[in-house]
Amino acid sequence: MCFFRRFALVCLFAMLTLPVQGDSFRVQDIQVQGLERIEAGTVFTYLPVKVGDLVDEDQTAQIVRELYKTGLFKSIELRREQNILVVVVQERPGIASITFDGNKILDDEQLTEVLDDIGIASGRVFNRTVLERLEGELLQQYYAFGKYNVEIETTVNELPRNRVDVSILIVEGDVATIKQIKIVGNKSFDTETLTEDFESGVKPWYKLFDSRDRYAKPKLQGDLETLRSHYLNHGYMKFDIKSTQVSLSPDKEEIFITINVDEGDQYTLEEIELAGNLILPEEHLRALLFFSPGEIFSRTKVISSTEAIMNVLGNEGYAFPNVNPVPELNEETKTVKVTLFVDPGKRTYVRRINFRGHKITRDEVYRREMRQMEGGWFSQTDVENSRRRIRRLSHVEEVEVETQRVPGVEDMVDLEFDIKERLAGSFNIGAGYSDSQGAVFSTSVSQENFLGTGKTVSFSINTSKVNTIYALNYVNPYYTIDGVSRGFGFNYVKSDANEADISDFSTDQFSLSTSYGIPLTEVDRISAFAQVSRTSVTTGFNTAQEVLDFIDENGDDYSNLTLSSSFVHDTRDRRLFPNTGNRQRAGVEFTAPGSDLEFYKLSYSNAFYYPLNQTFILSFGSEVGYGDVYSGDGDLPFFEKFYAGGIRTVRGYENNSLGPRDSLDQPFGGNFLTTLRGEVLFPPPPLPLFSPSSMRLSLFVDAGNVFEDVDDFETSELRASIGVGMNLITGFGGITAVLASPFNDQTGDDTESFQFNLGTRF
């Protein structure tokens, strides 16, 4: 077969070179004919002869071969006109464009990159022999995502000037679902245990929107690493995955995965040795180890130990430490000795700290958040704390840090903070509706980063059936270099209690305030607040006797100096939709002696977040409040009492409806508040419009009530509810919705099965 193929090629070359066969001649000139898009200089580059060369029959065959190798031409013919070599070519068409239709799981850019890797792209030469390769490559891409029913149809449309348009129609079909994952060769662990943490597998019946049964090759590769880690964390040092088979059902809709493994023997840790340049005392480094002799070897514990040592070295000024664990196996005793080779490198100093990406904010606003100082030793903890503090600024969207070596100097680095800023100012007009406050109109003008100084200046107006608010506030977060904040505010608040389903009265309050905040640690802060206010009370036709009695005793106009202080401990990983950490706040508020009304209020609230796995988060929260007068035999002012019920306290009950009632059977509030909350938080099912970062669902249990005094508290009087909630952040505002089923409710309680708040910007 090989002989006939060679013979055919020789005949072909003979036919192509026939016009120039015969005696050899010396080339006086070379001409190229038939070019449309390709430059003549490109052809001369590939020609193995030049003017002045002697051309014979052998060289003509070589010329044809070299030009065909370029892939640029469909046909090549050589001619001799006297002593001029004429090369007549017919170009292959060029690809004018490649278009895709029907693709969803892979976008146009991803598909274009795939084809570019195999040499198919706009502007390149088109060869019909590559169509099969094109379709094959695209099929492999879809197979990797479990799309085994995918159909690909390629259409080539000829265009003027020897060009073509390639249109690719893709019918993706359904993703094949995993019917079974079987592990063969496992003896120490059953298949259920080994596949528990797999991202691939049979979908549980109760997870309607789960994608665990959707096959994807990258996901399976990650599961194989999970399997390997499981064995290495249980001492199976020589564990091996022999093979992995993925088979399809005849209809290509079900996938069966078989993983063949060899467990090997289990090894116990015999000895731990520290070697290299330890820098710190050995006992200090050993205290960082997560494993000890005599226990089963665990790769995770070894990695955690090396990271802990590197972090400590990083905090001592060694920016590029290396800790390399080397295991030595003893096949006879089935034990392993681990040697940790410590190389701290040179102690590193920070030469400069640079900020880039910010266009509005002054450098000093970011520099004052630094915990890593220029000229000081490099500290990984200080660098990370600096990044975290910058990211918490309201006008910063994201920040990344890059550690760069100083050229020519081994012991110095520069820190580059790449900052992505949000819009520094905003003007908002909003409208909304809530089932407790009715129609709401609001407008606000704020500059959270006023003139790039990091200071906040804001003006806002808010109107609803319940509240009318006009506010002007100013806050300087760095009144002192140590991070003490100071703010001033003017507020006017008019509240109609009757519209909030409380007693028939309204209040008008003007106030001037100032506040200070003092940081104690990175997560602790104490604040002080002083407010001078004047409050007027207006009664209605159906004002309760309790309100009238209070006014008869204290009047309906009050001038007060209110002082308050709070302590906040906040370790949450983020303020919106936190996944871990907690926030606790304890506060005290009282009017100064000599005020028209002398009372105090104490409060404590908390929220804890515990991730159960990558999907579910367990959250607990509570709130306790108590208030009373500190002078005389009076009572806490009725407009300062605590209320409960509604979407923010005990869901499933009407807003402010729980607790003591007045003589007209309207909610009157109480001096003692207690609420409890338990939730399981989780992201929404895959939806095209919403992402986990903008939407969160919850299953909750709420309990709580308001009591006239602490002595009146009874557990049996706590109202409770169970239900499902949704929080959604959109470009049009925030939406909160609750579907709740109250229990332990009593006759006369005002319950609501569905509650919501909606705000929309326009």
Buried (B, 14 or more C-beta within 10 A) or exposed (E): EEEEEEEEEEEEBEEBBBBBEEEEBEBEEBEBEBBEBBEEEEBBEEBEBEEEBEBEBEBBBBBBEBBBEBEBBEEBBBBBEEEBBBBBBEBBBBBBEBEBEEBEBBEEEEBBEBBEEEEBEBEBBBBEEBBEBBBEBBBEBBBBBBBBBBBBEBEEEEEEEBBBBBBBBBEBBEBBBBBEBEBEEBEEBEBEEBBEBBBBBBBEEEEEEBBBBBBBBEBBEBBBEBBBBBBBBBBBBBBEBEEBEBEBEEEBBBBBBBBBBEBBEBBBBBEBEBEBEBBBEEEEBBEBBBBEEEEBBBBEBBBBBBEBBBBBBBBBBBBBBBBEBEBEBEEEEBBBBBBBBBBBBEBBBBBEBEBEBBEBBBEEBBBBBBBBEEEEBBBBEBBBBBBBBBBEBEBBEEBEBEBEBBEEEEBBBBBBBBBEBBEBBEEEEBBBBBBBBEEBEBBBBBBBBBEBBBBBBBBBBBBBBBBBBBBBBBBBBBBEEEBBBBBEBBBBBBBBBBBBBBBBBBBBBBBEBBBBBBEEEEBBBBBEBBBBBBBBBBBBEEBBEBBEEBBEEBEBEBEBBBBBBBBBBBBBEEEEBBBEBBBBBBBBBBBEEEBBBBBBBBBBBBBBBEEEEEEEBEBBBBBBBBBBBEEEEBBBBBBBBBBBBBBBBBBBBBBBBBBBBBEBEBBBBBBBBBBBBBBBBBBBEEEEEBEBEBBBBBBBBBBBBBBBBEEBEEEEBBBBBBBEBBBBBBEBBBBBBBBBBBEEBEEEBBBBEEBBBBBBEE
